[in-house]
Amino acid sequence: MSLSVLFHVNHLWGVGHFTRIAAIANAVVRQGGRATLLSGNAPVAGRLDPAVRLVVLPALRAADTSYAKLVDAQGTPVTRDIWDRRAALIAGALDDAAPDCLVTETFPFGRRKLACEILPLIAAARARGAKIAASLRDIPTPPTDAKRLDECAARLAQHYDAVLVHGDPAITPLNDIWPGDIPVPTHLTGYVVDAPAPQAARRGVVV
């Protein structure tokens, strides 16, 4: 496989989103493709195959679990300079990766506060002929405002070719969780796991 895939991920609280995208990027390079991962927060050590190109952006995270405000790595309000530095790194990564596919993690189902950088990235990738896909865990947090559901559907219809849903519909059907319209093809991937550890390294422990 010679496919080049560019991933955009920004975990705001916890590391699950980064870990899932890292596992997908690892699978791309193990199948012979090229993967570039834009990490919008501090990357999680030990998750990435060395063959994945990691581009670390100036960190943005949620100020608290309400996700109402973004702050930088020091917990101070986000400045225009941070957005500009992130944009420059993203543009450089797009040039270097020349992706066949751009994958945005959670957006447009969430990460609305990052639209100012993700939408220009999508437009630039699309102008190069890249396909655009959204990566979505099977239990997204739906907004309570119907206008946000309409906004998500409109962005999917305008910008996206597909949605990748990571889960098992027999356990958590997406239609039971996300009440809005998804006007592009949806592909169920199953749960995302990284390569299993060697048999000798496994322990008989249940957490």
KEKOL-810768 format. One line per 5 residues: their letters; for each residue x, y, z of N, C-alpha, C. Coordinates in steps of 0.05 Angstrom, whole numbers, always signed. Layout:
residues N
A = X,Y,Z,X,Y,Z,X,Y,Z | ...
***
This chain:
residues 207
MSLSV = +17,-24,+0,+0,+0,+0,+18,+25,+0 | +13,+44,-18,+28,+68,-19,+12,+92,-10 | -10,+88,+2,-28,+109,+11,-14,+127,+31 | -18,+153,+29,-9,+173,+48,-33,+184,+63 | -32,+182,+90,-55,+191,+107,-45,+211,+127
LFHVN = -59,+234,+128,-53,+254,+148,-75,+254,+169 | -68,+252,+194,-87,+251,+216,-85,+277,+232 | -108,+288,+240,-109,+311,+258,-124,+302,+283 | -110,+303,+306,-122,+295,+331,-114,+315,+353 | -133,+323,+369,-128,+341,+392,-143,+331,+416
HLWGV = -130,+314,+432,-143,+305,+457,-143,+329,+476 | -167,+334,+487,-170,+357,+505,-170,+350,+534 | -177,+325,+540,-178,+316,+568,-175,+285,+568 | -154,+275,+579,-149,+246,+576,-134,+240,+551 | -127,+215,+546,-110,+207,+524,-123,+187,+505
GHFTR = -148,+181,+508,-161,+160,+492,-162,+167,+462 | -168,+192,+456,-170,+200,+428,-143,+197,+414 | -121,+206,+427,-95,+203,+415,-88,+174,+412 | -93,+158,+432,-86,+129,+431,-100,+115,+408 | -125,+121,+403,-140,+109,+382,-129,+117,+354
IAAIA = -124,+142,+350,-113,+151,+325,-85,+141,+321 | -69,+139,+342,-42,+128,+339,-44,+99,+330 | -62,+84,+340,-65,+56,+332,-72,+54,+302 | -89,+72,+293,-97,+72,+264,-73,+80,+247 | -58,+100,+255,-35,+109,+241,-14,+86,+240
NAVVR = -10,+72,+262,+8,+50,+263,+0,+29,+243 | -26,+23,+241,-35,+3,+222,-29,+11,+193 | -31,+37,+187,-26,+47,+160,+3,+41,+152 | +22,+48,+170,+51,+43,+163,+57,+14,+162 | +44,-2,+179,+50,-31,+179,+40,-45,+154
QGGRA = +21,-31,+140,+11,-42,+115,+26,-29,+91 | +47,-15,+97,+63,-4,+75,+56,+25,+67 | +38,+37,+81,+30,+65,+74,+47,+85,+89 | +41,+110,+86,+54,+132,+100,+34,+146,+117 | +41,+152,+142,+23,+165,+160,+37,+188,+174
TLLSG = +23,+211,+175,+32,+234,+189,+11,+242,+209 | +19,+246,+234,+0,+252,+256,+5,+279,+267 | -15,+297,+264,-15,+323,+276,-26,+321,+304 | -10,+325,+324,-19,+323,+352,-23,+351,+364 | -48,+358,+370,-54,+384,+380,-50,+387,+410
NAPVA = -43,+366,+423,-37,+367,+452,-12,+349,+455 | -1,+348,+479,+23,+333,+483,+19,+304,+475 | +35,+292,+458,+32,+264,+449,+37,+245,+472 | +25,+222,+471,+27,+202,+492,+51,+184,+485 | +70,+182,+503,+94,+167,+498,+89,+138,+494
GRLDP = +103,+126,+475,+102,+97,+471,+79,+87,+454 | +63,+105,+443,+39,+97,+428,+44,+94,+398 | +64,+109,+387,+68,+110,+359,+90,+92,+348 | +85,+79,+326,+106,+66,+311,+126,+87,+302 | +152,+81,+304,+172,+101,+295,+169,+109,+266
AVRLV = +156,+93,+250,+152,+100,+222,+131,+122,+217 | +115,+127,+238,+94,+148,+235,+108,+175,+240 | +104,+194,+222,+115,+220,+226,+97,+236,+245 | +109,+245,+267,+94,+260,+287,+100,+290,+285 | +79,+306,+283,+82,+335,+283,+68,+346,+308
VLPAL = +83,+356,+327,+71,+365,+352,+65,+395,+350 | +40,+402,+352,+31,+430,+352,+33,+442,+380 | +35,+469,+382,+33,+481,+408,+7,+472,+421 | +10,+462,+446,-12,+447,+459,-36,+465,+465 | -60,+453,+459,-85,+464,+468,-100,+442,+483
RAADT = -112,+449,+505,-128,+430,+521,-152,+444,+533 | -170,+428,+544,-193,+440,+557,-185,+450,+585 | -196,+473,+592,-190,+484,+619,-201,+467,+641 | -223,+453,+636,-236,+436,+656,-254,+417,+641 | -268,+400,+656,-285,+380,+643,-311,+391,+630
SYAKL = -315,+416,+633,-338,+428,+618,-332,+433,+589 | -306,+432,+582,-296,+437,+555,-305,+464,+544 | -312,+482,+561,-322,+508,+552,-300,+527,+543 | -275,+523,+552,-254,+541,+545,-228,+526,+540 | -214,+534,+519,-188,+522,+513,-166,+539,+526
VDAQG = -145,+525,+535,-121,+538,+546,-97,+525,+534 | -74,+538,+539,-49,+526,+529,-37,+507,+549 | -13,+498,+545,-1,+477,+562,+3,+487,+590 | +5,+514,+594,+9,+526,+620,-17,+533,+634 | -39,+529,+620,-65,+535,+631,-74,+564,+627
TPVTR = -60,+578,+609,-67,+606,+604,-84,+608,+579 | -100,+629,+575,-117,+631,+552,-102,+630,+526 | -114,+619,+506,-102,+615,+480,-99,+642,+466 | -75,+647,+455,-69,+672,+441,-70,+668,+411 | -71,+690,+396,-70,+689,+367,-43,+677,+358
DIWDR = -22,+682,+373,+4,+671,+365,+4,+641,+365 | -10,+629,+384,-11,+599,+384,-26,+589,+360 | -48,+601,+353,-63,+593,+329,-45,+596,+304 | -31,+618,+303,-14,+623,+279,+9,+603,+277 | +21,+596,+300,+43,+576,+299,+32,+549,+292
RAALI = +9,+542,+302,-3,+517,+295,-9,+516,+265 | -20,+537,+255,-27,+538,+226,-3,+534,+209 | +20,+547,+216,+44,+544,+200,+54,+515,+201 | +53,+502,+224,+62,+474,+225,+43,+456,+210 | +17,+461,+211,-2,+445,+196,+2,+448,+166
AGALD = +7,+472,+157,+11,+477,+128,+37,+462,+119 | +58,+463,+135,+82,+449,+128,+78,+419,+127 | +63,+408,+147,+58,+379,+147,+41,+371,+123 | +22,+387,+115,+6,+381,+92,+23,+380,+67 | +41,+399,+64,+59,+399,+41,+77,+374,+41
DAAPD = +88,+367,+64,+106,+344,+65,+91,+317,+61 | +67,+315,+72,+53,+290,+71,+40,+285,+44 | +32,+307,+30,+17,+304,+5,-3,+281,+8 | -22,+284,+26,-40,+261,+33,-60,+254,+11 | -65,+228,+10,-87,+218,-6,-113,+220,+10
CLVTE = -110,+220,+36,-133,+221,+54,-126,+237,+79 | -144,+254,+87,-142,+269,+112,-164,+258,+131 | -155,+251,+156,-174,+241,+176,-174,+260,+199 | -198,+271,+205,-201,+289,+228,-214,+273,+251 | -201,+273,+274,-211,+258,+297,-233,+274,+311
TFPFG = -257,+263,+313,-280,+274,+327,-294,+296,+310 | -279,+316,+300,-291,+337,+284,-304,+326,+259 | -328,+334,+251,-344,+357,+261,-364,+349,+282 | -362,+325,+293,-381,+316,+314,-375,+330,+340 | -351,+339,+343,-342,+354,+366,-318,+371,+358
RRKLA = -303,+381,+378,-280,+398,+373,-287,+422,+357 | -311,+433,+362,-321,+457,+347,-302,+481,+351 | -289,+483,+373,-271,+505,+378,-246,+504,+361 | -241,+481,+348,-218,+479,+330,-226,+483,+301 | -250,+490,+296,-259,+494,+268,-242,+514,+253
CEILP = -232,+534,+267,-216,+555,+254,-191,+544,+241 | -181,+521,+251,-157,+509,+239,-164,+484,+222 | -185,+470,+230,-191,+445,+216,-204,+451,+189 | -222,+470,+188,-235,+475,+162,-216,+485,+141 | -197,+503,+147,-177,+510,+127,-159,+486,+119
LIAAA = -153,+469,+138,-137,+445,+132,-153,+427,+112 | -179,+423,+117,-195,+407,+99,-196,+419,+71 | -199,+446,+70,-201,+459,+44,-174,+455,+28 | -152,+458,+43,-126,+456,+29,-121,+427,+21 | -129,+407,+37,-125,+379,+30,-143,+372,+7
RARGA = -168,+382,+7,-187,+376,-15,-176,+388,-41 | -164,+412,-40,-154,+424,-64,-131,+408,-76 | -118,+391,-60,-97,+374,-70,-108,+347,-79 | -134,+343,-77,-147,+318,-86,-150,+297,-65 | -145,+305,-39,-148,+285,-17,-177,+279,-11
KIAAS = -182,+255,-3,-208,+247,+9,-208,+256,+38 | -232,+262,+48,-234,+272,+76,-252,+253,+91 | -243,+243,+114,-258,+225,+131,-258,+235,+160 | -280,+230,+174,-282,+236,+202,-279,+210,+218 | -263,+211,+239,-260,+188,+257,-276,+192,+282
LRDIP = -293,+173,+288,-312,+177,+310,-314,+152,+328 | -311,+156,+353,-316,+133,+371,-346,+127,+372 | -353,+103,+381,-381,+95,+379,-399,+108,+400 | -387,+122,+420,-404,+135,+440,-397,+164,+440 | -404,+180,+420,-398,+208,+420,-417,+223,+439
TPPTD = -409,+246,+447,-426,+263,+464,-442,+281,+447 | -468,+276,+445,-485,+293,+427,-490,+320,+440 | -491,+342,+424,-498,+368,+435,-527,+369,+442 | -533,+387,+461,-561,+390,+468,-575,+411,+450 | -560,+426,+436,-570,+447,+418,-574,+435,+390
AKRLD = -599,+435,+380,-605,+424,+354,-590,+439,+332 | -583,+465,+336,-568,+480,+316,-541,+467,+311 | -529,+456,+332,-503,+444,+329,-505,+418,+314 | -527,+404,+317,-531,+380,+301,-533,+387,+271 | -548,+408,+265,-550,+417,+238,-524,+427,+227
ECAAR = -508,+440,+243,-482,+449,+235,-464,+426,+228 | -464,+405,+245,-448,+381,+239,-456,+368,+213 | -482,+365,+209,-492,+352,+184,-484,+369,+160 | -486,+395,+162,-478,+412,+140,-448,+410,+133 | -432,+409,+154,-403,+406,+149,-396,+379,+137
LAQHY = -410,+358,+146,-406,+332,+134,-413,+332,+105 | -436,+343,+99,-446,+343,+71,-427,+360,+53 | -417,+382,+63,-401,+400,+47,-372,+390,+43 | -361,+378,+65,-332,+373,+65,-323,+344,+66 | -340,+326,+73,-330,+299,+79,-340,+278,+59
DAVLV = -323,+258,+56,-329,+235,+39,-340,+211,+55 | -332,+209,+80,-340,+186,+96,-336,+192,+126 | -350,+175,+142,-346,+175,+171,-338,+147,+179 | -317,+145,+195,-307,+119,+205,-316,+117,+234 | -334,+98,+239,-344,+94,+266,-331,+70,+279
HGDPA = -318,+75,+302,-302,+54,+315,-319,+42,+338 | -330,+19,+332,-346,+6,+353,-361,-18,+341 | -380,-28,+357,-396,-51,+349,-425,-43,+351 | -440,-42,+329,-468,-33,+330,-486,-52,+347 | -477,-76,+351,-492,-94,+368,-491,-86,+397
ITPLN = -471,-70,+404,-468,-61,+432,-477,-32,+435 | -468,-15,+418,-476,+14,+419,-482,+24,+391 | -507,+20,+382,-515,+31,+356,-512,+61,+355 | -498,+72,+335,-494,+100,+334,-520,+116,+333 | -540,+105,+319,-566,+119,+317,-579,+123,+344
DIWPG = -572,+106,+364,-583,+109,+390,-569,+131,+406 | -545,+138,+397,-528,+158,+412,-528,+185,+399 | -525,+186,+372,-523,+211,+358,-550,+217,+344 | -564,+237,+353,-591,+242,+342,-592,+257,+316 | -569,+266,+306,-569,+282,+282,-565,+266,+257
DIPVP = -569,+279,+234,-566,+267,+208,-536,+264,+201 | -529,+241,+189,-502,+237,+179,-504,+232,+149 | -501,+253,+133,-508,+252,+104,-486,+242,+86 | -467,+228,+96,-445,+216,+80,-443,+186,+88 | -430,+170,+71,-427,+142,+78,-413,+137,+105
THLTG = -424,+119,+120,-413,+112,+147,-402,+84,+146 | -377,+80,+155,-364,+55,+154,-358,+46,+183 | -368,+23,+190,-362,+11,+217,-335,-3,+216 | -317,+4,+233,-290,-8,+233,-286,-29,+254 | -305,-32,+272,-300,-48,+296,-283,-31,+316
YVVDA = -278,-43,+339,-262,-29,+359,-233,-27,+350 | -220,-5,+356,-192,-1,+348,-174,-10,+370 | -156,-28,+363,-135,-38,+381,-109,-38,+367 | -87,-35,+382,-61,-36,+370,-53,-65,+367 | -29,-70,+355,-20,-97,+351,-18,-111,+378
PAPQA = -27,-136,+381,-26,-150,+407,+3,-154,+416 | +7,-154,+442,+33,-159,+453,+41,-188,+448 | +68,-194,+446,+76,-222,+444,+66,-239,+466 | +61,-264,+460,+48,-282,+480,+64,-282,+506 | +90,-282,+505,+106,-284,+529,+103,-260,+547
ARRGV = +95,-237,+535,+93,-213,+551,+66,-209,+563 | +47,-226,+557,+20,-222,+567,+18,-232,+596 | +0,-218,+611,-4,-226,+639,-34,-233,+643 | -39,-250,+661,-66,-258,+666,-80,-239,+686 | -84,-214,+677,-95,-193,+694,-119,-181,+680
VV = -140,-177,+695,-164,-163,+685,-167,-137,+700 | -171,-115,+686,-174,-89,+698,-204,-81,+695
***
